[in-house]
């Protein structure tokens, strides 16, 4: 069962007209920028960190998942979320038959397990998990581990997340998601 999206701010896609284009008879573009449909230009969807719905898949889980974009917003089969692990938290070992999953560590440290191998993770590291690989992430640090996760195709991952218990993101979560955590400190502030 799908839970309704709720947030203090809601963003809807905005349709804007395409810029003038010059197209050769072959259909190749000579100026402007390409659009998948000649008369359809989607303005990018902007969502602030506080608009990400967050869930705990199972009540006993020590991790939460904030959904950034899902297939309904992206119009392709993907899951983009941030997994937030409490110290000692972990995912169970699992596999995705068709999906490739990528993790980018925003803050914290942990260990990734994949098909009997393990590797230490820290902020700035990325991990690519191929389809059907048995994998898990564990937070081995003394503070929260934040991992940006991209899964393609979605394989009903977003639907599984939304069946969980809704939870709130706290001030620490929002600071990390707004780039104010350890990863964000590597970049200059924009005016």
N, C-alpha and C positions, 0 to 999 in steps of 0.2 A: 504494500500500500504506500503510495506516494504521500509524503507529508507536504503541506503547503509551505512555500518559501515565505519566511517572515523576517523582516529587518526594518530598522527605522528608516532606512533609505532604500528605495528600489530603483533599479535602472532597467530601462527597456531599450532594445536596439532601436536605432533611429535610421530611417531610410533617407538617403540624400541622393540627389541626381548625380549622374556621372559627369566628369568634366568633358569638354569637347574632345573628341577623338578623331584622328584621321586614320582610316583603315584602307589598306590596299585591297584589291580584288581577291588576293589570296587569304584575306582575313587576318594578316599579321598587323600588329600595332606599330604605328610610326611615330606617334606622339601621345602625350597623356600617360596614364598608367593602366595596366590591364585590370579587367574585372571579369569574374567567372561568367557573369551574364551581362551582356552589353548595356542593359538598362537598369542594372541593379547594383548599387554600391552600398555596402554596409559600413556604417560608421563604427569604429571600434567600440566595444563595450567597456566602460570604465566602472570598476567596483572598488570602493575603498575597503581597507582591511576589516573594518567593523561590519561590513555587509556580508561576510562569508558565513554561511550557516555551518555550525559545527555539531558533531555527533560523537557519541561513544557507541561503537557497534554492539558491544555486549556490556552489561552492567559491571562485570568483573574486570573489564579492560582497564589498563593503566595508561592508555593512550587515547587521544581524541583526534578527530580528523575534521579539518576545516575545508569545505569545498570551495575552490576558487572558480573553476568553470567546469561545466558538465556538457554532455552531448546536446542538450536542448539549447544552450547558449552558443556553443561553438559550431553547431550544425555539422559536426563530424563526430565519429565515435571515439571520444577520448575522455579521460578523467584527469583533471588537474586539481590537486589538493595539497594541503600542508598537514603532515602527520606530526602530532605533538606528543612526545613520550615523556612521562614523568621518570625520575631516576629509578632505575630497575625495570622500567616498562619495556614491553616488547610486543612484536606481532607473533602470532603462532606461525610455525612453518607452514607454508602453503605454496600453491603454484597456480599460474594462469595458463590454461592450455594454448591460447592463441596470442595473448598480449605480451608486448615488450613493456617493461616497467623501468623507469629511470628515477633515481633519487638524487637530489642535490642537497647537501647538508648546509643549512642556514646557520645553525648554532648548536653547540653541544658536541658530544662525542659518543661513539657507540661502536658496535660490531655488527657487520653484515655477515650472514651465513648464506651460502649458495651451493647446493649440490655437494655437501660435505666439506667445503672450503670455508675459511673465515678471513675477514679483512677488517682492520681497524678503520674507523671513519672519524673525521673531524670537520669543522666548518670549512667550506670551500671544496670538499671532496664530492665527487659524483660517482654513481654506481649504475651500471646498466645491467638489467636482469633479462635474459632472453626468455622467450616463450617456454613454458613447461618446466622451468627450473624451480626446484624446491628451495625456497628462500625465506629469510626472516631478518628483522632488524631488532637489535637490543640496545637500550640506553645503558652504557656502562659508566657514565659520568655521574657527578654529584649535583647536576642541575638538568633542566629540561633539554631534550634533544628535539630540534625542529628540522624536518626533512620535507623539502618540496618534492612532490611525487607526480610524475606524468606517466599515465598508462594508456597505451594505444594498441588495439581498440579497448573500449571501456569494459567489455565483458560483464556488464551489470554491476560493476564495482560501485558506481555512484548510487544505484538503487539499493544495494546492500547497506551502504553507509546511511542513507536516508531512512532505512528501517530501524536504525538504532535510536538511542535516546538523545534528544537535542540537549546541547550543553552550551554554556556561554564561554566566550573567549575572555580571559582576564587581562589586566593591564600589561603584564609581562608578554602574553601572547601578542597583543596588539602592537607593542613596541617592536618585537621581532618582525612581525609582518609588515610594519611600516618602515623597516630598514634601520631601526634604532638599536638593534641587538648587536652582537659581536660581529656578524657578517657585515651589517650596514656601516659599522665604524670604519671600514676600509675605503669608503667612498666619501667624497666631499658632499656637503649639503648643497642642494640646489636652491636657488632663490625663489 
